[in-house]
Amino acid sequence: MSWNQGKRPAQKKRTWRQKSLSSAPPGGGLPAPASQPRRRHVDWEGQEQMALIRWLYGEKMRGQPVGELYDAIYHPPNGGARHKKTAMDMKRQGVKSGVSDLVVRQARGGWHGLYLELKATPPRNAGLADSQREWLEGSEYEGYCSSLALGFEEAKAVLREYASWPRTLVMGDRLALTNGTEWRKGDEANDP
């Protein structure tokens, strides 16, 4: 019984000359030059947003007034490239296009909160999509302050200004929901 029974016979190695000729264009000659490698995509907007959140955390640690917003700010996971199935699942769960990059859930200056759409610093910025413009307009209509910031520095200025406004006061009695599970009393309220 042979040691290589059932296996393909070993192929003879090609020389560098044979390899270069096999990649040559029809009619002989030298092979076509390799195409330039594609540049890696850089998420400039994402980089600036990370820097903004890191700066805001630093302001909180230094006791600056704008640092109060750190605990109230969040990023809804709406943007970015995803696998098709993940994108469909997220859409079914309520992800919507156009939602602003950062939301501040702290009511100030007569507004319910702040929606901040962040674009990278020019010249790396992208245009404002129609869905983003509609979201900002709709948010203002519903009582939220809405802002577009082109870059890290402009976003810092927006947050500083918003933090300088007085807290929005709720006048009168608030309505209470009669549906839903009571969460204020602790875990014993959720036991059957």
C-alpha positions in Angstrom: 0.0 0.0 0.0 1.4 3.3 -1.0 1.8 6.2 1.5 -0.1 8.6 -0.8 -2.9 6.3 -1.8 -6.1 8.3 -2.4 -4.2 11.6 -2.5 -3.6 13.7 -5.6 -0.1 13.3 -7.0 2.3 16.1 -6.0 2.5 18.9 -8.6 5.8 20.2 -9.9 6.7 23.7 -8.5 6.6 26.5 -11.0 9.6 28.7 -11.4 9.4 32.5 -11.0 9.7 32.8 -14.8 6.7 30.5 -15.3 4.7 32.4 -12.7 5.5 35.8 -14.2 4.6 34.6 -17.7 1.3 33.2 -16.5 0.3 36.6 -15.2 1.4 38.4 -18.3 -1.1 40.0 -20.5 -2.1 38.2 -23.7 0.6 38.5 -26.3 3.5 38.3 -23.8 5.3 41.1 -22.2 5.4 42.2 -18.6 2.5 41.7 -16.2 0.2 44.6 -15.5 1.3 46.7 -12.5 -0.4 45.9 -9.3 -3.3 48.3 -8.5 -2.8 50.7 -5.7 -4.1 49.4 -2.4 -7.2 51.0 -1.1 -6.9 53.5 1.7 -8.5 52.4 4.9 -11.7 54.2 5.8 -11.2 56.5 8.7 -14.3 57.4 10.8 -13.4 61.0 11.5 -16.8 61.8 13.0 -16.6 58.8 15.3 -13.1 59.8 16.4 -14.3 63.3 17.2 -17.3 62.0 19.1 -15.1 59.7 21.2 -12.8 62.7 22.0 -15.9 64.8 22.9 -17.1 62.2 25.4 -13.6 61.8 26.8 -13.4 65.6 27.2 -16.8 65.8 28.9 -15.7 63.1 31.4 -12.6 65.1 32.1 -14.7 68.2 32.7 -16.9 66.2 35.1 -13.8 65.0 37.0 -12.5 68.7 37.2 -15.9 69.8 38.6 -16.7 72.1 35.6 -20.4 72.9 35.1 -20.5 71.3 31.7 -19.3 68.1 33.3 -22.8 67.7 34.7 -24.0 66.7 31.3 -21.6 63.6 31.2 -24.1 61.4 33.2 -27.0 62.6 31.0 -25.5 62.2 27.5 -25.8 59.1 25.4 -25.3 57.9 21.9 -28.1 55.9 20.2 -26.7 53.1 18.1 -28.2 54.3 14.8 -25.2 54.9 12.5 -22.5 52.7 11.1 -22.1 49.8 8.7 -23.5 46.5 9.9 -24.2 43.0 8.6 -27.5 43.0 6.7 -29.2 40.7 9.2 -28.1 42.8 12.2 -29.3 46.0 10.5 -32.7 44.4 9.8 -33.0 43.2 13.4 -32.1 46.6 14.7 -34.6 48.3 12.4 -37.3 45.9 13.8 -36.3 46.9 17.3 -36.9 50.6 16.5 -33.6 52.0 15.1 -34.5 54.9 12.9 -32.4 56.8 10.3 -31.7 60.4 11.0 -31.6 60.2 14.8 -29.0 62.6 16.2 -25.6 61.3 17.3 -25.8 62.5 20.9 -28.8 63.0 23.2 -28.7 64.9 26.5 -31.6 63.9 28.7 -31.3 67.0 31.0 -33.9 69.7 30.6 -32.5 73.2 30.4 -33.4 76.6 29.1 -37.1 75.7 28.7 -36.3 72.7 26.5 -36.9 69.0 27.4 -33.4 68.0 26.4 -30.8 68.4 23.6 -30.3 66.5 20.3 -26.8 67.1 19.0 -25.9 66.1 15.4 -22.1 66.0 15.2 -20.2 66.1 11.9 -16.4 65.9 11.5 -14.4 69.1 11.4 -14.3 70.6 7.8 -13.0 69.6 5.3 -13.7 66.0 6.5 -17.3 66.7 7.3 -20.2 65.1 5.5 -23.4 66.9 4.5 -26.5 66.8 6.7 -28.8 64.1 5.3 -32.5 64.9 4.8 -33.5 62.4 7.5 -31.1 64.1 10.0 -32.5 67.6 9.1 -36.1 66.2 9.6 -35.2 64.7 12.9 -33.7 68.0 14.2 -36.7 69.9 13.0 -39.1 67.4 14.5 -37.2 67.4 17.8 -37.5 71.2 18.1 -41.2 71.0 17.3 -41.6 68.5 20.2 -39.8 70.8 22.7 -36.1 69.6 22.4 -33.2 71.9 21.7 -31.5 70.7 18.4 -28.1 71.6 17.2 -25.6 70.7 14.4 -22.0 70.9 15.4 -19.2 70.8 12.8 -16.4 69.3 14.7 -15.1 68.8 18.2 -14.6 72.5 19.1 -18.0 73.5 18.0 -19.6 70.6 19.9 -17.8 71.7 23.0 -19.1 75.2 22.6 -22.7 73.9 22.2 -22.4 71.7 25.3 -20.9 74.5 27.4 -23.7 76.9 26.3 -26.4 74.3 27.0 -25.0 73.6 30.5 -24.9 77.3 31.3 -28.7 77.6 30.9 -30.9 77.2 34.0 -32.7 73.9 34.6 -36.2 73.7 33.1 -38.8 73.7 35.8 -42.0 71.6 35.6 -44.9 73.7 36.7 -48.1 72.0 38.1 -48.8 68.3 38.7 -47.3 65.6 36.5 -49.5 62.9 35.2 -48.7 59.3 36.3 -49.0 56.3 34.0 -51.6 53.7 35.1 -50.0 51.0 32.9 -46.7 49.4 33.1 -44.8 47.8 36.0 -43.9 49.9 39.0 -40.2 50.3 39.1 -39.8 52.8 41.9 -40.6 50.4 44.8 -37.8 47.9 44.2 -37.7 44.2 43.2 -40.5 43.1 45.5 -43.0 45.0 43.4 -42.1 42.9 40.4 -42.5 39.5 42.1 -45.7 37.6 41.1 
